[in-house]
């Protein structure tokens, strides 16, 4: 992690030293969200939690929660590479769960965006997530029946190309590589992920904008390679998978006027088909498993003042698991909804 920070800071510093003029910008966003199922528990697990069954499995106080998120963005805009505009920025975000502190998390991100013309720009990004908590699970390394914190950290690297093919047709492509590092009890889940995403945006009319996107994702987990002596482990788990992901969005600018301010409405839909690749005997949770996960999200946004904007949103997400084992289908299927309000200040 230290090497990644050092390399990024050197690149940003060098670009700033050899570029003139420089202008600075910053944004601060505050968001409050209600989530009906913060651990994405199945109906069976929710019933067990409410009935007080197997209390060691749950390290939360409530199924739902209120989340306050703070996001800060600091950047510089300057001329670089034969006079073309470049933007360098740092992003910090922290999520505070008011009833379940164990879920608190956040990330730090860096972006360098280079404009080669009004029609073409390229961006490089890096994000680091120091700790993400998912749930409580049993480790294959333990002989006794004991639940452990299921946590991991994550590095994300991506490159994005934006090309305005025509005035009303925009093409974008993103290549992303991420690394997941789980705690010492679940190292078999460590994985390298590769995702390739291509999308098109159509601004066919002043009153509506359409976006479509497709991505293909591969996750290669360590599985038995995580153990020096895999033969001593009772069950080898392989969470490797391949995914097809489809996405579409609709935006209606200025759908209405509220207090003399235009209000924008947008809605997006995402569908993922995930196919697990495990061939390990005894790996019931991943052998022959398919997840169908989708969500729909709607937003109402408007500019309150010159430097203030507001967004109200609603999201519903559902995952259906298909497996040769009925107990896996029952335990891994879930749904939840979120509703929230965010305010952004441009400084």
Secondary structure as UniProt FT lines:
FT   HELIX           2..17
FT   STRAND          22..35
FT   TURN            38..39
FT   HELIX           43..51
FT   HELIX           55..57
FT   STRAND          65..80
FT   TURN            81..83
FT   STRAND          84..97
FT   HELIX           101..103
FT   STRAND          105..115
FT   STRAND          120..138
FT   TURN            140..141
FT   STRAND          147..166
FT   TURN            167..168
FT   STRAND          169..182
FT   TURN            184..185
FT   HELIX           187..189
FT   STRAND          191..205
FT   TURN            206..207
FT   STRAND          208..221
FT   HELIX           223..226
FT   TURN            228..229
FT   HELIX           230..232
FT   STRAND          241..258
FT   TURN            259..260
FT   STRAND          261..276
FT   TURN            281..282
FT   TURN            284..288
FT   STRAND          290..305
FT   TURN            306..307
FT   STRAND          308..322
FT   HELIX           326..332
FT   STRAND          334..346
//
